Amino acid sequence: MKIKSTLIWISMLAGTVLSAETLTLEACIDMARSNNPTIRQKELSAEIARSQVKQSYSAIMPGISVSSGVGSSSQTSWDLNTSVGLSAGLTLYTPGLYSGIRSAQMNKSANQALYAGAANEIVNQVRSLYYNILSTRKLIGVYEENITVAEENLRKTRAMYAMRVITESDVLKSEAQKGEFESQLLLQKQLYVSYLRNLSVLLGRESGDEFDVVDIDVEQVLIPPYEASRKAMLEQNPDLAAAQLQEEIGKVRVKASKEAYLPSVSGSYTYSDGFDPADTPVNSVGLNASWTLFNGLSRRENVQQQKLQLEQTRIGVDNTVRMLEQQLQNYYTQFETYTAMIDISERRLVSARRDFEIVNQQYELGKVTILERMQAHLSVLSAESSLVEAQYSRKIVESGILALINNL
């Protein structure tokens, strides 16, 4: 009784969802790109990095300041003296000055790659959830259809029992099979609602927002050959691009650490006037250079640390390439497997349906047992479920491949 009431509740909830807003896959992707919090965070990080590039140029721009004042002293019989001054300074060179600008530019590019990678990952998750929703919805239909068949079989079984053609055990077995189908339907409906909630959150909506999704053509699968995908992945994958940029940043930092042994050079200009007719305004220009001859082991160790960190990033790039290649190989293996499973399941389903028709007719004639009929019915359900799962699993694999080659 409890299972039935729960099943009715979830059926009503699913029915409410089906009557709500309907979204296409493209609409879901657009909403995720615009509203997903993770994508938005990465986008803000990219904006900060762009601002930091502009800020880095401040180091090579002149600094200008003005000053004015009023004062008196006993030397001037406490007469008030006014003064005004203008000063400007420009750092011509200091260790790491231009390397810092270059590093900021690369960091901007790296953040843009990370933003693209995050967007790719979220879109891939949206696609996967979208396909899971369609898969569970299709499976719900499969179980509902099989429950209808099970109900008809149960009705016939009860009628045959009433005529003393079969035993009560056959009726109980039919009831048990129908209950098993109802339990499976309940689980699929729970999954369906859960997937919808998860997708809603990815879209930047409230988990309780009601909507449904439009069906797709599961037969249409568009992926390039493996070698073409591998080449595209190595050229376009944003995660790999971010890792490679980190390596370039590491090279710049090594160079900057070595520049610490070089001198700093700056220029300055000052103007001052006391507004006293007896005084002459003063202009002065200066060129200054400073060179740290020794500061302990700080510079040497910094160079060594930067070299070690560069080696770490190089290892990270190599590892990223290996991991991506492994993922791509696994995806293509899975794609081939699911394609073969779809073909097998389609042929299996045709045979299972025909077999069930024959067995059901023979059961009514008393030529086969209830267990044989139940097994034939289970074969139909298994073939239908396997076909649906393989079809949508292949679409999920397709999405994973397109994400790796940055073609979502």
Wavefront OBJ file of the C-alpha trace (Angstrom):
o trace
v 0.000 0.000 0.000
v 2.848 2.344 0.859
v 4.588 1.585 -2.456
v 1.390 2.256 -4.368
v 0.817 5.620 -2.657
v 4.412 6.648 -3.281
v 4.095 5.603 -6.915
v 0.936 7.657 -7.285
v 2.655 10.701 -5.696
v 5.650 10.511 -8.027
v 3.343 9.956 -11.007
v 1.473 13.133 -10.108
v 4.770 15.012 -9.709
v 6.023 13.746 -13.054
v 2.706 14.698 -14.634
v 3.043 18.212 -13.245
v 6.530 18.463 -14.743
v 5.261 17.279 -18.102
v 2.691 20.091 -18.132
v 5.257 22.778 -17.269
v 7.717 24.766 -19.361
v 9.416 22.788 -22.125
v 13.073 23.444 -23.002
v 15.187 22.337 -25.930
v 18.791 21.212 -25.513
v 20.007 24.428 -27.150
v 17.920 26.528 -24.759
v 19.349 24.642 -21.773
v 22.909 25.222 -23.000
v 22.267 28.946 -23.520
v 20.780 29.264 -20.037
v 23.747 27.461 -18.474
v 26.261 29.677 -20.279
v 24.438 32.779 -19.035
v 23.411 31.775 -15.518
v 25.562 28.937 -14.197
v 27.464 30.167 -11.081
v 30.661 28.259 -11.896
v 30.846 29.747 -15.386
v 30.138 33.189 -13.991
v 32.930 32.841 -11.419
v 35.436 31.860 -14.111
v 34.244 34.736 -16.262
v 34.885 37.174 -13.401
v 38.360 35.685 -12.906
v 39.063 36.342 -16.596
v 37.866 39.946 -16.184
v 40.145 40.395 -13.168
v 43.078 39.062 -15.187
v 42.333 41.565 -17.973
v 42.340 44.364 -15.406
v 45.646 43.110 -14.002
v 47.243 43.426 -17.448
v 46.283 47.102 -17.572
v 47.537 47.531 -14.032
v 50.909 45.983 -14.933
v 51.573 48.771 -17.445
v 51.515 51.300 -14.590
v 55.076 50.245 -13.754
v 56.426 51.810 -16.979
v 54.294 54.956 -16.817
v 55.586 58.159 -15.175
v 54.526 59.131 -11.696
v 53.537 62.810 -11.361
v 52.795 64.750 -8.176
v 52.283 68.375 -7.142
v 52.788 70.016 -3.773
v 52.183 73.403 -2.174
v 52.647 74.834 1.264
v 52.665 77.875 3.556
v 55.215 78.427 6.296
v 57.163 81.000 8.332
v 60.305 81.116 10.462
v 62.238 83.514 12.700
v 64.763 84.006 9.886
v 62.118 85.817 7.856
v 60.660 87.749 10.797
v 57.855 85.259 10.743
v 56.671 86.431 7.347
v 54.537 83.918 5.530
v 56.269 82.065 2.691
v 54.410 80.150 0.033
v 55.801 77.482 -2.260
v 54.677 75.182 -5.033
v 56.385 72.170 -6.522
v 55.987 69.681 -9.347
v 57.816 66.385 -9.585
v 57.798 63.551 -12.081
v 59.568 60.211 -12.019
v 59.913 57.391 -14.509
v 61.291 53.926 -13.901
v 63.345 53.135 -16.994
v 64.257 49.645 -15.882
v 64.034 47.507 -12.801
v 64.500 43.747 -12.497
v 61.318 41.938 -13.562
v 59.644 45.105 -14.869
v 58.863 43.952 -18.404
v 58.702 40.305 -17.418
v 55.871 41.208 -15.045
v 53.907 42.730 -17.904
v 54.465 39.659 -20.033
v 53.471 37.383 -17.166
v 50.235 39.336 -16.630
v 49.379 38.998 -20.327
v 49.913 35.256 -20.222
v 47.921 34.978 -17.015
v 45.051 36.713 -18.776
v 45.179 34.149 -21.588
v 45.362 31.309 -19.055
v 42.261 32.595 -17.245
v 40.421 32.857 -20.538
v 41.323 29.217 -21.240
v 40.134 28.199 -17.766
v 36.874 30.044 -18.389
v 36.424 28.202 -21.688
v 37.239 24.905 -19.970
v 34.703 25.517 -17.206
v 32.041 26.439 -19.750
v 32.835 23.264 -21.711
v 32.532 21.106 -18.604
v 29.204 22.646 -17.573
v 27.781 22.301 -21.079
v 28.902 18.663 -21.127
v 27.150 18.105 -17.780
v 24.007 19.788 -19.145
v 24.039 17.521 -22.199
v 24.591 14.400 -20.074
v 21.742 15.260 -17.697
v 19.510 16.136 -20.637
v 20.152 12.713 -22.192
v 19.653 10.983 -18.822
v 16.290 12.715 -18.462
v 15.221 11.520 -21.913
v 16.522 8.021 -21.175
v 14.607 7.686 -17.903
v 11.501 9.163 -19.507
v 11.709 6.561 -22.266
v 12.269 3.810 -19.679
v 9.227 5.028 -17.763
v 7.227 4.460 -20.937
v 8.768 1.007 -21.345
v 7.833 -0.042 -17.800
v 4.343 1.448 -18.069
v 3.784 -0.512 -21.270
v 5.046 -3.710 -19.675
v 2.877 -3.134 -16.609
v -0.121 -2.877 -18.937
v 0.866 -6.203 -20.499
v 1.441 -7.691 -17.030
v -2.021 -6.524 -15.926
v -3.582 -8.185 -18.964
v -1.655 -11.369 -18.268
v -2.737 -11.272 -14.646
v -6.378 -10.837 -15.690
v -6.118 -13.853 -17.989
v -4.313 -15.860 -15.327
v -7.037 -15.173 -12.774
v -9.680 -16.179 -15.278
v -7.850 -19.426 -16.005
v -7.519 -20.060 -12.267
v -11.229 -19.494 -11.820
v -11.816 -22.195 -14.426
v -9.408 -24.478 -12.543
v -7.076 -24.604 -15.549
v -4.065 -23.446 -13.526
v -3.086 -23.302 -9.864
v -3.132 -20.392 -7.422
v 0.660 -20.380 -7.571
v 0.498 -19.183 -11.165
v -1.664 -16.228 -10.109
v 0.720 -15.320 -7.327
v 3.697 -15.436 -9.709
v 1.902 -13.119 -12.136
v 1.108 -10.702 -9.312
v 4.753 -10.785 -8.187
v 5.984 -9.994 -11.694
v 3.616 -7.054 -12.001
v 4.820 -5.777 -8.598
v 8.442 -6.031 -9.756
v 7.637 -3.936 -12.828
v 5.898 -1.361 -10.634
v 8.959 -1.151 -8.370
v 11.224 -0.561 -11.373
v 8.844 2.111 -12.645
v 8.958 3.815 -9.253
v 12.769 3.940 -9.330
v 12.803 5.372 -12.856
v 10.361 8.113 -11.879
v 12.496 9.000 -8.873
v 15.546 9.237 -11.140
v 13.592 11.353 -13.609
v 12.657 13.950 -10.988
v 16.206 13.924 -9.561
v 17.783 14.514 -12.980
v 15.399 17.404 -13.623
v 16.357 19.031 -10.328
v 20.072 18.608 -11.011
v 19.701 20.109 -14.472
v 17.707 23.021 -13.059
v 20.570 23.886 -10.707
v 23.103 23.722 -13.568
v 20.933 26.174 -15.483
v 21.144 28.624 -12.589
v 17.515 28.059 -11.587
v 15.903 26.874 -8.378
v 15.912 23.097 -7.932
v 12.128 23.119 -7.589
v 11.456 24.931 -10.882
v 9.155 22.854 -13.064
v 10.088 22.207 -16.685
v 10.418 19.434 -19.198
v 12.773 18.794 -22.121
v 12.214 18.137 -25.813
v 13.087 14.730 -27.235
v 15.990 14.324 -29.676
v 16.985 11.984 -32.477
v 19.209 9.446 -30.726
v 20.214 7.943 -34.065
v 21.983 11.141 -35.114
v 25.546 11.017 -33.825
v 28.222 13.329 -35.240
v 31.821 12.777 -34.185
v 34.983 12.935 -36.294
v 37.372 9.993 -36.752
v 39.682 9.294 -33.803
v 42.846 10.803 -35.306
v 41.005 13.976 -36.313
v 39.594 14.267 -32.780
v 43.015 13.707 -31.243
v 44.553 16.444 -33.387
v 41.707 18.852 -32.573
v 42.001 18.036 -28.864
v 45.733 18.790 -28.756
v 45.148 22.076 -30.584
v 41.903 23.294 -29.024
v 41.300 21.699 -25.627
v 41.072 24.617 -23.138
v 42.413 22.652 -20.163
v 45.532 21.723 -22.126
v 45.871 25.312 -23.337
v 45.708 26.554 -19.728
v 48.411 24.083 -18.673
v 50.652 25.103 -21.582
v 50.223 28.770 -20.704
v 51.244 28.027 -17.132
v 54.438 26.542 -18.519
v 55.084 29.735 -20.515
v 54.426 31.813 -17.402
v 56.965 29.643 -15.583
v 59.578 30.438 -18.238
v 58.936 34.150 -17.834
v 59.275 33.865 -14.062
v 62.622 32.091 -14.409
v 63.798 34.920 -16.635
v 62.513 37.507 -14.157
v 64.329 35.805 -11.271
v 67.610 36.044 -13.183
v 67.004 39.732 -13.859
v 67.331 40.357 -10.117
v 71.100 40.543 -10.668
v 70.686 43.581 -12.965
v 70.629 47.250 -11.860
v 67.585 49.491 -11.598
v 67.521 52.770 -13.561
v 65.111 55.669 -13.103
v 64.771 59.284 -14.186
v 63.259 62.265 -12.375
v 62.295 65.903 -12.891
v 61.345 68.479 -10.248
v 60.207 72.092 -10.347
v 59.830 74.365 -7.298
v 58.913 78.057 -6.840
v 58.462 80.050 -3.652
v 56.622 82.995 -5.293
v 59.283 85.368 -3.878
v 60.496 87.901 -6.504
v 63.986 87.542 -5.088
v 63.951 83.765 -5.641
v 64.407 82.029 -8.962
v 62.290 78.956 -9.773
v 64.319 75.780 -9.611
v 64.256 73.044 -12.293
v 66.192 69.860 -11.822
v 66.611 66.653 -13.763
v 68.143 63.436 -12.471
v 69.123 59.999 -13.633
v 69.610 57.390 -10.948
v 70.956 53.862 -11.013
v 71.174 51.332 -8.209
v 72.641 47.875 -8.148
v 72.332 45.360 -5.353
v 75.704 43.643 -5.174
v 74.806 41.103 -2.514
v 71.720 40.251 -0.509
v 72.578 36.860 0.854
v 71.296 33.782 -0.961
v 67.857 35.203 -1.760
v 68.354 35.779 -5.489
v 70.135 32.501 -6.144
v 67.546 30.435 -4.297
v 64.717 32.272 -6.008
v 66.166 31.368 -9.398
v 66.430 27.734 -8.303
v 62.852 27.697 -7.003
v 61.489 29.174 -10.229
v 63.339 26.532 -12.254
v 61.863 23.777 -10.111
v 58.373 25.242 -10.433
v 58.848 25.409 -14.206
v 59.730 21.718 -14.216
v 56.545 21.045 -12.241
v 54.435 22.806 -14.874
v 56.161 20.852 -17.657
v 55.320 17.592 -15.905
v 51.755 18.888 -15.523
v 51.484 19.549 -19.264
v 52.772 16.079 -20.140
v 50.380 14.499 -17.643
v 47.448 16.520 -18.987
v 48.188 15.307 -22.509
v 48.327 11.677 -21.361
v 45.116 11.983 -19.360
v 43.254 13.625 -22.250
v 44.445 10.991 -24.698
v 43.319 8.264 -22.303
v 39.890 9.885 -21.982
v 39.544 10.191 -25.741
v 40.558 6.575 -26.312
v 38.093 5.409 -23.653
v 35.303 7.464 -25.225
v 35.880 5.969 -28.660
v 35.993 2.461 -27.219
v 32.721 3.126 -25.396
v 31.217 4.620 -28.551
v 32.028 1.479 -30.551
v 30.699 -0.714 -27.743
v 27.384 1.132 -27.461
v 26.971 1.123 -31.250
v 27.380 -2.642 -31.268
v 25.025 -2.984 -28.279
v 22.353 -0.953 -30.078
v 22.501 -3.285 -33.070
v 22.358 -6.364 -30.836
v 19.502 -4.961 -28.720
v 17.417 -4.075 -31.783
v 17.696 -7.627 -33.146
v 17.197 -9.076 -29.691
v 14.039 -7.011 -29.157
v 12.451 -8.198 -32.391
v 13.120 -11.808 -31.438
v 11.973 -11.361 -27.819
v 8.668 -9.783 -28.821
v 7.913 -12.551 -31.279
v 8.886 -15.195 -28.746
v 6.623 -13.641 -26.126
v 3.668 -13.727 -28.528
v 4.224 -17.424 -29.194
v 4.811 -18.338 -25.541
v 1.757 -16.377 -24.413
v -0.448 -18.220 -26.891
v 0.992 -21.562 -25.816
v 0.443 -20.695 -22.148
v -3.237 -20.062 -22.756
v -3.380 -23.480 -24.361
v -1.603 -24.994 -21.360
v 1.464 -26.050 -23.332
v 4.018 -24.008 -21.340
v 4.341 -23.024 -17.679
v 3.834 -19.632 -16.060
v 7.569 -19.406 -15.464
v 8.251 -19.730 -19.181
v 5.775 -16.970 -19.932
v 7.295 -14.713 -17.262
v 10.769 -15.360 -18.612
v 9.640 -14.453 -22.136
v 8.100 -11.239 -20.816
v 11.281 -10.386 -18.918
v 13.297 -10.914 -22.094
v 11.176 -8.290 -23.861
v 11.621 -5.829 -21.012
v 15.376 -6.481 -20.825
v 15.822 -5.962 -24.564
v 13.781 -2.729 -24.544
v 15.666 -1.357 -21.535
v 19.065 -2.280 -22.967
v 18.259 -0.571 -26.251
v 17.152 2.670 -24.598
v 20.144 2.760 -22.242
v 22.625 2.051 -25.058
v 21.130 4.717 -27.325
v 21.328 7.518 -24.780
v 24.629 6.336 -23.329
v 26.111 6.689 -26.809
v 24.829 10.277 -26.941
v 26.503 10.980 -23.588
v 29.769 9.596 -24.974
v 29.357 11.792 -28.052
v 29.036 14.835 -25.786
v 32.201 13.841 -23.911
v 34.179 13.601 -27.153
v 32.924 16.979 -28.367
v 33.869 18.524 -25.017
v 37.443 17.226 -25.298
v 37.861 18.738 -28.769
v 36.170 21.994 -27.690
v 33.323 21.599 -30.161
v 30.217 21.767 -27.976
l 1 2 3 4 5 6 7 8 9 10 11 12 13 14 15 16 17 18 19 20 21 22 23 24 25 26 27 28 29 30 31 32 33 34 35 36 37 38 39 40 41 42 43 44 45 46 47 48 49 50 51 52 53 54 55 56 57 58 59 60 61 62 63 64 65 66 67 68 69 70 71 72 73 74 75 76 77 78 79 80 81 82 83 84 85 86 87 88 89 90 91 92 93 94 95 96 97 98 99 100 101 102 103 104 105 106 107 108 109 110 111 112 113 114 115 116 117 118 119 120 121 122 123 124 125 126 127 128 129 130 131 132 133 134 135 136 137 138 139 140 141 142 143 144 145 146 147 148 149 150 151 152 153 154 155 156 157 158 159 160 161 162 163 164 165 166 167 168 169 170 171 172 173 174 175 176 177 178 179 180 181 182 183 184 185 186 187 188 189 190 191 192 193 194 195 196 197 198 199 200 201 202 203 204 205 206 207 208 209 210 211 212 213 214 215 216 217 218 219 220 221 222 223 224 225 226 227 228 229 230 231 232 233 234 235 236 237 238 239 240 241 242 243 244 245 246 247 248 249 250 251 252 253 254 255 256 257 258 259 260 261 262 263 264 265 266 267 268 269 270 271 272 273 274 275 276 277 278 279 280 281 282 283 284 285 286 287 288 289 290 291 292 293 294 295 296 297 298 299 300 301 302 303 304 305 306 307 308 309 310 311 312 313 314 315 316 317 318 319 320 321 322 323 324 325 326 327 328 329 330 331 332 333 334 335 336 337 338 339 340 341 342 343 344 345 346 347 348 349 350 351 352 353 354 355 356 357 358 359 360 361 362 363 364 365 366 367 368 369 370 371 372 373 374 375 376 377 378 379 380 381 382 383 384 385 386 387 388 389 390 391 392 393 394 395 396 397 398 399 400 401 402 403 404 405 406 407 408
